[in-house]
Amino acid sequence: LPDAFTDLLVRQGDSVPTLQPKKWKVWWLTLLGLFFTQLWAGAVLPYYFEAWGLDTAHARLRGLVAVLISTFLSSYVLTPLLLFLFSPWVRRKEKEKDTKQPWKTLNDGIESIWIKVILTVALYGGCLITWLVRDS
């Protein structure tokens, strides 16, 4: 499978499909899952932080616990639930082939390795510049 998010949206026990789910559908379900994860974490975690005695702990420790719980909830609870609910919509039909742009890129992702490299360098270069400027 081409990426982690598409890998998460293959039903458990099924073989790898011949056509991967469309990238924009994977994006929507991932966004929806992250939204509900953050909604739940913002509403419930403060209560548990107080119950566990972490409400006065260092912010990084609380952040670590929140990230661990949110990652587990997103990957093992919400993504399978959303896939269960939207599986027929996510599955790509055999005769569904889009060859015109921008639909081809929205469905299959960016194919050129050089564009991927440029986007990756731009992302991490921007993060590095921000980090350097912030610390100076």
C-alpha positions as CSV (number, residue, x, y, z in Angstrom):
1,L,0.0,0.0,0.0
2,P,1.3,3.5,-0.8
3,D,0.9,5.3,2.5
4,A,-0.1,4.8,6.1
5,F,-3.6,6.4,5.9
6,T,-4.6,4.3,2.9
7,D,-3.2,1.3,4.8
8,L,-5.5,2.1,7.7
9,L,-8.6,2.1,5.4
10,V,-8.4,-1.5,4.2
11,R,-10.9,-3.7,6.0
12,Q,-9.4,-6.1,8.5
13,G,-9.1,-9.6,7.1
14,D,-9.5,-8.5,3.5
15,S,-6.7,-8.8,1.0
16,V,-5.1,-5.7,-0.4
17,P,-7.5,-4.4,-3.1
18,T,-6.4,-4.1,-6.7
19,L,-7.5,-0.4,-6.7
20,Q,-6.6,1.6,-3.6
21,P,-9.3,3.8,-2.0
22,K,-9.4,7.3,-3.5
23,K,-7.1,9.7,-1.7
24,W,-9.7,12.4,-1.2
25,K,-12.0,9.8,0.4
26,V,-9.2,8.7,2.7
27,W,-8.5,12.4,3.5
28,W,-12.1,13.0,4.5
29,L,-12.4,9.9,6.7
30,T,-9.0,10.7,8.3
31,L,-10.1,14.3,8.9
32,L,-13.4,13.1,10.4
33,G,-11.7,10.6,12.6
34,L,-9.2,13.2,13.9
35,F,-12.0,15.7,14.5
36,F,-13.9,13.2,16.7
37,T,-10.7,12.2,18.5
38,Q,-9.8,15.8,19.4
39,L,-13.5,16.4,20.4
40,W,-13.4,13.5,22.7
41,A,-9.9,14.2,24.1
42,G,-10.8,17.8,24.8
43,A,-14.0,16.9,26.6
44,V,-12.8,13.8,28.6
45,L,-9.1,14.0,29.1
46,P,-9.1,16.9,31.7
47,Y,-11.3,14.7,33.9
48,Y,-8.9,11.8,33.7
49,F,-5.9,14.0,34.2
50,E,-7.4,15.1,37.4
51,A,-8.3,11.6,38.4
52,W,-4.8,10.3,37.6
53,G,-3.1,13.2,39.3
54,L,-1.7,14.6,36.1
55,D,-3.5,18.0,36.2
56,T,-0.5,19.5,38.0
57,A,2.1,17.5,36.1
58,H,4.5,19.1,33.5
59,A,2.8,20.1,30.3
60,R,5.0,17.8,28.2
61,L,3.9,14.7,30.3
62,R,0.3,15.6,29.9
63,G,0.9,16.1,26.2
64,L,2.6,12.7,25.9
65,V,-0.3,11.0,27.6
66,A,-2.8,12.9,25.4
67,V,-0.9,12.0,22.2
68,L,-0.7,8.3,23.2
69,I,-4.4,8.1,24.0
70,S,-5.4,10.1,20.9
71,T,-3.3,7.9,18.6
72,F,-4.7,4.7,20.0
73,L,-8.3,6.1,19.8
74,S,-7.8,7.4,16.2
75,S,-6.1,4.3,14.9
76,Y,-7.9,1.5,16.7
77,V,-11.3,2.9,17.5
78,L,-12.4,5.7,15.2
79,T,-10.8,4.6,11.9
80,P,-12.3,1.0,12.1
81,L,-15.7,2.5,13.1
82,L,-15.7,5.0,10.2
83,L,-14.5,2.3,7.8
84,F,-17.3,0.0,9.0
85,L,-19.9,2.8,8.4
86,F,-18.5,4.1,5.1
87,S,-16.9,1.0,3.6
88,P,-19.1,0.8,0.5
89,W,-18.4,4.5,-0.2
90,V,-14.6,4.1,0.3
91,R,-14.2,1.0,-1.9
92,R,-13.2,1.8,-5.4
93,K,-15.2,0.1,-8.2
94,E,-13.3,-1.8,-10.8
95,K,-14.6,0.2,-13.7
96,E,-13.9,3.6,-12.0
97,K,-10.9,5.0,-13.8
98,D,-10.3,8.7,-13.9
99,T,-7.7,9.8,-16.3
100,K,-8.4,13.6,-16.5
101,Q,-6.7,16.0,-14.1
102,P,-7.3,17.1,-11.3
103,W,-9.4,14.0,-10.6
104,K,-6.5,11.6,-11.3
105,T,-4.3,13.3,-8.7
106,L,-7.1,13.6,-6.2
107,N,-7.9,9.9,-6.6
108,D,-4.5,8.4,-6.9
109,G,-2.2,11.0,-5.3
110,I,0.9,12.6,-6.7
111,E,2.8,10.1,-8.9
112,S,6.0,12.0,-9.7
113,I,8.7,11.3,-7.2
114,W,10.3,14.6,-7.9
115,I,7.2,16.6,-7.0
116,K,7.0,14.5,-3.8
117,V,10.7,15.3,-3.0
118,I,10.1,19.1,-3.6
119,L,7.0,19.1,-1.4
120,T,8.9,17.2,1.3
121,V,11.9,19.6,1.2
122,A,9.5,22.6,1.3
123,L,7.7,21.2,4.3
124,Y,10.7,20.3,6.4
125,G,12.7,23.3,5.1
126,G,9.9,25.5,6.2
127,C,9.8,23.8,9.6
128,L,13.6,24.2,10.0
129,I,13.5,27.9,9.0
130,T,10.6,28.5,11.5
131,W,12.6,26.7,14.2
132,L,15.8,28.7,13.5
133,V,14.0,32.0,13.4
134,R,12.0,31.3,16.5
135,D,15.1,30.4,18.6
136,S,17.1,33.4,17.5
